[in-house]
Amino acid sequence: MKKIYLISLLMLTCITLGAQNNSQAKQILDKAAAVVGYKGGATASFTMSGKYGEVSGTISIKGNKFMAQTPQLIIWYDGKTQWAYNRQADEVNVSEPTAEQQQSLNPYAFINLYKNGFNMSSQKIATNYRVHLKAQNQKREIKEMYITINRNYQPTEIKIRNAKGWSTIKVKNFQKKNLGNDTFRFNAKKYPQAEVIDLR
C-alpha cells in the first residue's frame, strides 16, 4: 500500500512540475510574441540553414504580415495572400499558405503556432531562455521547435524539425518600426515584366 502511495505521489509531482514548466514556457512565449508583434511593425536580419544550404536576408513584420528578402527571393504576405518573386526567373507565384507553411519563410511565424497543439517546456541558459515545443500530433508539418529568447524577450534562434529534418534560423538586429500595410503586398508596377502565376 505504501509503495502504491509513493508511486502515486511521484506521478502527481511529475504532472504538477510538467504543468508548471508548460505554464512558464507559455509565459515566456507570450512575452516574446508581444515584443515581436509590436503593433507598428519591426525589422530584422536572419540567416537560415538546413538540409538545402544556407541563405541570409532581411524581414519586415507587422502582426501576421511579413515581407522577407533574400538574394534569390522576395516574399510578401498580407495576412491572407502570399506573393513569392523569383529574381532570376522574373516570376511571381501567388498562393494562400497555411500558418505552418509560413514558418519556412517567416522566422517569427511561431507566434501564431505555439498556442495550440504543442507540449512545451523551458530552461534558463545564462541570460537566455530556451523553449522546447513538441507537436502533440506528429503528423503536423512542424513536429518540434527550440526557440532561444534573450533577456529582452527577442527571439534570437529558432530550430525547426519537419519531415525533411532540422533547420535553424538565427535572427539579429531586431528593431521596432512603423510600417505601412503596402509593405506586405506585391506592387506589380515595380516589376512590370514579371510573369504572375496564380496557384490559389
N, C-alpha and C positions, 0 to 999 in steps of 0.2 A: 504494500500500500504506500509505504514511504517512497519507494522507488518511482511509482506512478506519479506521486505528488511532485517529486523533484523534476521528472521529465516534463510534466505539465507546466511547472514554474519556469523551466528553461525555455520551453516553446513560447510561453507567454512573453518572457523577457525579449526573446529574439523578434517576435512580432511587433512588440512595442518599440524596440530600437529601430527596426526597419521602418515603421510608420514615422518615427521622429526624423530619421535620415531622409525619408521621402519628402517630408514637410520642409525640412531645412533646404534641400536641393531645390524644391519648388520656389521657396522664398528668394533664393539666390537668382534663379532664372527670372522670376517676376521682376526683380530689381534690374537685371541686365536688359530685359525686354523693355522696361520703362526708359532706360538710357538710350538703347538702340532705336526705340520707337518715338524719339523726340518729335513732337508734332510738326515742327518746321521742316525737318529733314536732317540728313547728315551725309558726310562723305568719308571714304576710307580707301586705303590701298590694300591689295591682297595678293597672295601667292598660293596657287592651288597645285598640289602634286598628288600623283596616284599612278595607277597602272599604265596610263597613256602618256606619262611625262609630266612636265611642269609648265604652268602658264601664270603670268602675272598681269595685274590690271588695276583698275580703279572701279569703285562702285559708289553710286548715289542712292540713298534710300529715303522713303517717306511713308510711314505706315506700312502697308503691304505692297507698296510700289517700289520698283528699283530700276536702275539703269547701270549696266556693267559694260566696261570697255576693256578689251584685250587687243593685242596686235592683230588677231585674226577676226574677232567678232565685236559687234556692238549689240547689246540686248536691251530692249525697253520693255517694261511690264507695268501696265497702268492699273493693276488690281484685278483685271479680267483677261485682257488680250496681251499677248507677247509677240514682239517683232524681233527676229534674230537676223542681223545683217552680216553676211559673209563678205568681208572686204575684198578678198581675192576673186570670188565668183561674181561680185556685184549683184547679189540677190538677197531678198528678204523673205524669210519664212514666217508666216503668221499663224499663231496657234493659241489655244487656251489651256495652259498647263495646269496640272494639279499642284497642290501645295508641296507634295513630296518631289515632283519633277523640278520644281523651282529650286530645291535645295542644291542641285548640282550646279546651279548658276549663281545663286544668291547666298553668300556666306551667312547672312542673317535670317534666312528663311526659318531657322529653328524656332524663332519667336512665335511662329504660328503653329508649330508642331507639338511642342513639349506638353501642352496642357491636356492632351488626350491620347490614351493608348500606350503610354510608356511607364515602366517602372524606373525610378530614379534614385540615385544616391549621390553624396558629395563628400569631398575631403579637402582639407586645407593643405596647400603646398606652398611653404614660405608665405609670401603675401598674396598669393593667388588662391582661387577656388577652382576645383576640378569637379565638374558634374558629369556623372555617367548616366546615360539614358539607354534603356533596352526595350525594344518594342515588345508588347505583350503578345502580339500576333506576328510571328516571324515570317509570315507571308507578305508583310508590308514591304514596300520598296526600300525604305530606310529601316535597317534592323537594329542599329546601335550607333550611339554618338558619345563622344567625350568632348566637353566644352570647357575650355580654360578661360577663366574670367578674372580680371585684375581687381585691385582694391577699389577702383572707381566704377566697378561693375560694367566694364567694357570687355566683351569677348575678344580674346587675342588669338585663340586657336580653336578650330572645330575639326574633329576627326570623325569621319562618317563611314559606316560599313553598310554596303548594299550587296546585292548578288554578285557584283564584279569585284568585291574586295574592299579594301580601305582606301580612302583618300583623305588628304589633310589640307585644310585651308588656314593659312596664317594671315592675320589681319593687323594692320598698324595704321597710324596717322588718322585715327577716328576724330572727326570734327563735326560739331553741330552746325548746320547751315539752314537758311530759309530757302527752300527750293520750290519753284512753281510746278504745277501739275504737268505742264508741257514737257518738262524734263524727262518724263516717263512715257512719252508717246513718240512713235516714229513720225518724222516730218518728211514726207515724200518730196517736198520742194528742195531739200538739201541733197537728195540722191535721185535726180531726175532720170538717170539711165538704169537704175536698179530694177531688176525683174522681181515682181512681187508674187510669191507662191502662197496661196491661202490653204492651210492644212486643217482648218476647222471643220 
